[in-house]
Amino acid sequence: MIMKDIILKHTLLNAIQYSGKADIGAVVGKVLAENPELKKDMKKTMEAISQTIKEVNSWGLKKQQKKLDEMGLKLEKKPKEYKHELPELPNADKGKVVTAFPPEPSKYPHIGHAKAALINYLYAKKYDGKFILRFEDTNPELAKQEYYDAILEGLKWLGIEWDKLDYITDHMKKYYEATEELIKENKAYACFCKSEQIKEHRKNMTECMCRDKQTQENLGDWKKMLSGEIQEGEVSVRLKISMQHKNAAMRDPSIMRIIDRPHVRTRNKYRVWPMYDFGTTLMDSWEGVTHRIRSKEFEARKELQNFIQKTLGFPVTYIDEIARFNLEGVESSGRKIRELIESKELLGWDDPRLTTLMALKRRGFQPEAIRDFLLATGLTKTESTITWDKFESFNRRAIEPIANRYFAVFDPFEIKVNESPKITQAKEYLHPDHPERGSRTIPVNTSKIFISKDDYEKYKGKKVRLIGLFNIELEKNVEYAGNEIIQEMPKIQWVSEDNIEVSVVMNDGSEKKGIAEPEVISLKVDDIIQFQRFGFVRLDDKRGMKFYFTHK
């Protein structure tokens, strides 16, 4: 990039940022930082900067923005700076706080899971306490090893570390003992009503006949549940609270049920499994969890869970709920995602349309950007839908400084430049703001240059500048149009005869094919770059030079 381009770029960026008026001091600093060589002739440099500022300041914001767009540049709007200090927890003493994140290994973790895990992890750090990662793996039909692994890998990638890893399946005998204790104390009973009947009784606040059974009969039924004499779906163990309670969750909830299927961790060792409220509450008690932050969807369960802890003589865990947030147009239901994957409507759990951690990682989102974004959403109880633009702004701030620039052309259109000078190569900085990284060399054959079909159609009949090369006139016969930098002239990327075929998986799951400058072959898998005037991408597969689109 020559001096005029560098000066114009920084003048436009500064002017747009400050209501159309560029400041000479700020522009000089940016220009010299990008190209220290310009210090050798400061008189000439200052004259050029002064002249450019005078002209750009006379244009007005609309023309300045148009020019910036034509140059393929964009003003980076920094996200609002957030203070990520978490509010104080009640009754929280240094060194004594224990928090937990209890996922069910039934799907790949998404950004909502990440927020709950992050908040609990950071609270444990804030109070020099302990953070527990607990798998609530009580449904053998849904628990799969790939989900355990994905949760562990996803949280590690985010930078979340746990002090203890636990599994409900390692505590099944204790659940059986607790259930038997409740039955013996006439605080629980074996109910043979079908699920539809139980639902109707709860709705009408009426008791079933099972509720009046004697303790010994309930104990006998419990033993049969464990031995296999009673089949799946025939019976459940229910807490005896009140069928007239104002909170429907308190109307004799089921706490244990039969699922007679092999479990990925325990195989056929157990056939009776704790229900959600019983499972999560007793684990909080046994692990000594003092505080937990979770999604607001569980708020109605708090009264029941407190009741269970009190009934069994445990201290009540402090639990606070925060609102879920949704990203615009994103499916987060594990059941629906499984169905869409099975029907081939999604590519998999890492489909770019999803917000699973695996999908975000594959697209090129950075862990620190995700953490900052999640903390910026706050601990509010008000649900909201957040746009992708806002989320992407956090990631853009993280990757913009590290992503080197390259040319790529999609839907390439071949041109031959007549009467052009004999140029065999062009040089461009790897990153315009970091000239110390060096430059890249782009081979040139002026008889065979490719530009995008969109650019050809848009600028047909006009003069444009091939970035880093020269000006051309896009007539039927493309003509060389000089090398003078004309500020109003559109600037487009290009690739010559020596190129590499590339493909980019877009955010809607479609795939764009194109060609890129040959230096992309030096990239490594996971490298994040910017294809100029196209967007940020991450190299996913080097053999086919397959990239995933991150965002603009």
N, C-alpha and C positions, 0 to 999 in steps of 0.2 A: 504494500500500500504506500503510494507516494505522499509527499508532504501535503499537497492540496487536499487529498482525500482524508488524511488524518485530521487536518485542521477543520475541515467541513463537518466531519463526523462529530467531533467533540463540541464544536460550536452549536450544532443542531441539538445534540443531547442536552447541553446546558441551557440553551434558550427555551426549549420545550419544558424543561423542569422548572424554569423560573419565569413563567408567564410571557414567554416570547422574547425575553431580553437576556442575551448571553453576557456573562461577566468575563472580562479579559483575563483577570488573575486566575480564575478557575480553569479557563480553557488552556492557558499557557501551561499550567501544571499538568493537566491531562496529556497534552500533546507531547511535552518533553518526557513524561513518564513512559509513553509508548515508543517514542523514538529519540533517545538521548543524543543521537548524532546531530540533531537539529540545533543543539547548543553551540556547535562549531561556528555557525553564522547567525548569531542571535538577532542581528539587525534585520537580516532578510526574513528570519522566522517571525519576528514581531510585526514587521510590515504586512506579511501575509495574513497573520492572525487578525490584526486590526482591520484590514480590508475585508476579510471574510465576515467578521463580527458585524461590521457596519452594514454589509449587504444582507446578511441573514436576519438581523434585528429589524430591517425594513420590510421583511416579507409578511409578518404576522403569523400567528400560531397555525392557521389552517394550511398555509403553504409550507411552513416548516415541517409539519407532520407528514404532509404528502411527500416531501422530499426525503424525509427519513425512511418512509415506507419504500420509496423507489430504490433507495440504497440498500434495502434488505436489512435495515437496522431497526431495533425496537428499544424504546426507553424502558428500562427495568423499573417497575414500580415495586418498591420494597414493601413487603407485608408489614402491617403494623407491628411494632415491637411489643411483645407481651412479657409481662413479669410472670414467670412461671412458679412463683412461690405459692405452695399449697396452703390453704387455710388450716388453722390449728384444729386438731381433733380433740374432742372432749375426753377427759380422764386418760390422757396419754402421757406416760412417764418415759423419760429417756431410758433406753435399754430394755424396756418391758413391753413394747408394742410388738404384736405379732399380727401380720396381715396375710391374706391368702388370695390366690386366683384359682378358681375351681372349674376348668373347662371340661365339657363332655367330649370324649374323643370320637365324635360322630361326623365331623366335617373338618375341612381345612380352616385355620384361623383367619378371620378377616379383621378389618381395621377397628371394628367395634370391640372385638375381643382384646385387641392390642391396647385400646384405651383403658379398659378395666384392669388389665395386667399391669400396665405402666403406672397407673395411679396408685395401686396397692403396693407395687414395688418401691415407688418413690416415697410413699408414706413410711414404709419400713426404714428406708435410708434416712429420712428426715429425723426419725426418733432413735436412730442407732438400734433398730429392732431386727426382727427376723421376717423374711418373706417366704411363704410356702407356695409351691406350685403343686396343686392337687388334681389328679385326674378323677373325675366323678364318672367312673366307667361301670355303671350299674345296668346297662342295657346291652346284653351280649349280641343282640341283633344288629346294633349300630356301631359298636366299638370295633375299630380296625387298627392294625399296627401302623398303617400309613398315616392315620390321623394323629396317633400318639407322636410319631416321628415329626410330622409337619408342625405340630404345636411346639415341640421342643426346639426344632430348627428355627421356626419363625421368631420365637421370643429371644433366642440367642442372637439372631441377626439384628433384632431391634436393640440389643444391648441390655436386655433384662436378665438379671442373674438371680437365682433362687438359693436360699439357704437350705431348703429341704424339698425333696421330690417325694410325693406321696400318691397312693392309689387307694380308692375305696376297696378295691378287690383284695387288698392286703389286710383288711379289717373285717371281713365277713363274719367271722366267728363272734366278734364283739357285737355286731348287729343282731345276730341270733340270740345272744345272751340278753341284750337290752329288750328285744321283743318278748322273750319269755318272761322277763321280769315284769313288764307291763301287763301281760296276760294274767300272771299270778296275782297281781294287785288289782285285778278287775278294771284296768284302765285301757284295755284293748281286747278285741274279740275277732274271731274268724267269721267273715261274712260271705255267704254263698249267693248273695244277690248278683244278678247280672249288672253290667255297667249302666245299661239303660235304666234299670230299676233304681240303682243308687242315685243316678242323676235326677230321676223323678222324685224320689224321697227328699233329696236336698232342696229341690225346687218347692215342694209342698211342706217342708219342715216336718216330715213325719218319720217315725222310727220303724225299722224293719224288725222281724221276729228274731233275727240272729242276735240282736243287741241284748236280748234277755237270757241268752244261754248261760249256763253255769261255767265257772272257771275251769273245772276239770274237763268239760266237753271242749272248751276252746283250746286247752292245752293238748288234748288228743288230736284235734284237727290240725293244730300247729305241727305236731310231730309227723302227721301224715303228709303235710305239705313238704316237709324236709325229706321224708323217706321216698316220696314219689307215688304214694297211694292216691293222692289227689292230683288231678291233671291241671295243666295250664288253662287259665281262664275260668276255672270253677270257683275259686275262692281268693279272697285277699284279707289281710289283717288290717283292721281299722282302729284308730284311736277312739276311745269313748269320751267325747266332750259334751256336745249338745247339738241336737238336730234343729233347735230353735234359735241358734246363735245368729246375730245380725250379720256376721261375716260368714259368707258361704264357705270360705276355706276352712272354717272351724267346725263345720257340720260333719263330725266323725270322718276325718280324712283317712284315706288308705295309706298305710305306711310300708307294707311288704306285699309283694306279688310273686307269682311263679312265672319265670321265663325259662322254659326247658330247652335251651339251646347251648351248644358249646361256646365258651367265651375265649377270645383270643389269648388271654393271659392265664386263665384258670381251667381251660378246657371244660370238662364235665364235673368239676368238683362241687359246684354250687348250682342250685336250681331256683332258689328263692332270693329275691333281690329287693333292696330298699328302694322306696319311691323317693322322688327328689327332696321333699321337705325333711324327711327322716334322715336321708343320706347326708345331705349337706350340713344339717344342723349338728348331728352327732360328730361329724368330722371336725367342725369348728370347735366343739367342746373337747374332744380328745387331743386335738393338736394345740389347744390353748390359744386359739385365735381371739385376739382382743378387739380388733377393728377390721371392718371390711367395707369397701366401696363397690357397689354393683349397679347393674342396669335397673332403671325405674320399673321395668316390666315385672319385677319380683316384689314390688312394694306391698301388694296385697297378701303376700306370704309371711310378712314379718311377724304378725300377731301369732300365727300358728307356730312358727319356728321358735319364738320366744317361749311359747307355752311348752313345747317339747323340752327345751333346755331346763326350764323350771321344774317340770314334772319329774325329770330324771336327776334333778339336784345339781345342775351345772350353772355356772355364772352365765348371764346373758351377754352374747357378743354384741358390741355396738356395730350396727349396720346402717349405712346411709346409701340412698339411691340417687343416681344421677340419670339425666335423660339420655335416651339413645339419640344419635344423630344419623341422618341418612345422607348419602351422597346422591345427587340428582341422577335419576335414571338407572340406579344400580340395584340388582337383586341381591339380597343378603340371606334369604331363607335357605337353610341347608337342604331341606326337602325339595324345594323347587329347583335349586341348582343341580342336585343329583338327577332330577327328572330331565332337565335341559341337557345335561351331559350325556345321559343315556339316549336321548333322542337326537344327538349330534347337533343340537342347536348352539351349544357352547363347545369350545375346543377342549375344555378340561377345567380343573380347579384353578389353573393359571391363565385362563382366558382373559385377554386384556380388558374385557368389559366388566370384570369383577374387581372387588376390592379385597380379595384374599391377600395375605402377605406375600404368598407365592406369586400372584399376578403382578402386584406392585413391584416386587423385586425384579421380575423378568422384564418389566417395562423400563426399569432404570430409576425407580424412586429410591431415595437414600434414607437409611434408618434415622439419621438426625433430623431430616426434613419431616418425616412421619411423626417423630416424637414431638417436635416443635408444634406441628399442626394440631396434634391431639391435645396438647396442653393448652393451646390457644382456644380450643372449643370450650374450655372451662368446665366447671362442676355444676352447671345449671340443671334445674329440674324441668326446664322448658324444652320440649323437643323441637328440632329444627332440621331443615334440609339445606345442605351446604353444596354450593356449586363446585364443579371440578376446577374452575378457574382459580378459586380461592386456594384449594388444596395444591394445585400445580404451582401457584406462586411461591409456596414454601420450598417446593422441590427445585424450582428454577433458581432460587437464591443459592441452593446448595450445589447445583451442577454447573451453573453458568461459568464460574471461575475455572472449573476443571475440564470442561468439554472443549477439546480442540476442534477447529473448524476444517471442513472438507467440502468439496463440490460433489454433488450428485444430481443427475438429471433423470426424471421419471417421465415416461411416455416420450422418449427422446425423438427429436426431429433433426435430421442431418442437414447441415449447410456447408457450402464452400465459399470462403471469403475471397472475392476477386481483388486483385491489385494490392494485396496485403504485404507488409514487409516480411522478410524471411526471419521468422521467429521460431525457435525450436523448443523453447521452454518459458514458463512463467514462474514467478516466485510469490508466495503469499505467506504471511505469518501463520503459524499454527493457531495462535490466539491473539486477536488484535490488542487485548489489554495486557498481554504477557509476552512481549517480544523476546524476552530472555529465553523462552522455550525454543526459539529458532524458527525456521521457515520450512515450508514444504515446496518441492519442485514439481511442477505440473507439465508433462510433455505436451507439445503443441504441433499439430499438423494443420495448417490453415486451410488445407483442401478438404479436411474432414473434421468438422466440429459439430458437436451435438448440443442443442439447447432444448428446453422442454417445449412440447407442442403448445402448452398453455401460453408460455411466453411468446412464442411465435405468433399465435393468433391474436394475443393482446397488443403486441407492438408492431404488427405487420404494417409496413409503410412508414415506419418511424426509425429514428436513430436510437440505438441503445449502446451501452458500454458492456463489453464482456469483462467481468470483474478481474482486475489484475492483468488485463491484456491490452485491448484497444477498443475503439468505437467501430460500429458497423451500421449499415443502413439495411433494414430488413425488407428489401424489395424482392421481386421474383428472383432476380440475380443479386445475391447479397454482396454488397460493396464495402470495402474498407473505407472508414470515415474519419481517419485521423486518430491522434492519440491525446488530444487535448481533453483535460478534465472539464467537462461542462456540468455545472452543478445540477441543472434541471434534468439532465439526461438520465433515464432509467438505467439501472445496473442489474445485470442478470448473471447467474452462475452458468457454467458450461463445462463440458468434458470433451476431450479430443479423441483421436483414433485409438490411442493407447489407454484402455480403460478396463474396469473390472465390473462384471455383472453383479448386481446386488438386489436384494428384495427386502421389503419392510412390512412387517405385520402391523397393521394399523389398529387404532383403538376400538374399531367396530368389528374386528376379526378378519377383515379383508386383507389382501396382500397386494402391495404395489411393487412392480418390478422396474428396474432402471439400471443405469450405469454410473459408476463413480470414478473419480481420479484414482490412478493406480496405487497411490501411497496408502490407501485404506487397507491394502493387503498386510501392512505391518501391524495392524491392530490386533489386540488379544481379546478373547471372549470376556465379556463383562465390561469392556471399555465403553464409556459413554462419550459420544461426540455430538457435534452439531453439523448436520448437512445444511449449509447456508441457504436461507430463504425457504427451508422446508421444515426443520425442527430438530429437536434432540432425539437421538436414537441410542439404543444399546446393542452391541454385537452379541448375538445369541449363539450363532453357529458359524464358525469360520470356514468350514468346508464348503458351504453354499453361500457364504457371505450374507447370512440372514440376520437382519436387525429387527428389533422391536421398537416401535414408535413410543417415545416417552410423552412428549407434548411439545407445543410450540415454544 
